[in-house]
């Protein structure tokens, strides 16, 4: 255990020394957002004042996809409880909706 702590401290010291050097180059690889098309039911949660607090697409019984609450996400909330097809960019956990359309309701 002591060896693990010592090795960890040495690694931290080397990292800190490198960060303090004048000619440090840091590169970060950021994945581009993934364009996806989903079909599911619009789920909306509101706050105490009745304002939209959260919009999700229920894709299956086990899967919900969070929607960004931008202008398009708020328009999507108007279709609460309806089945929709959504096209958007998924960057991390949230879907930024680019377009959506209501699907015919099953009878």
Secondary structure, DSSP 4 states (H G I P E B T S, - for coil): -HHHHHHHHHHHHHHHHHHHSSS-------PPPEEEEEEEEEEEEE-TTS-EEEEEEE-SSS-EEEE--SHHHHHHHTTTTSEEEEEEEEETTEEEEEEEEEPPPP-
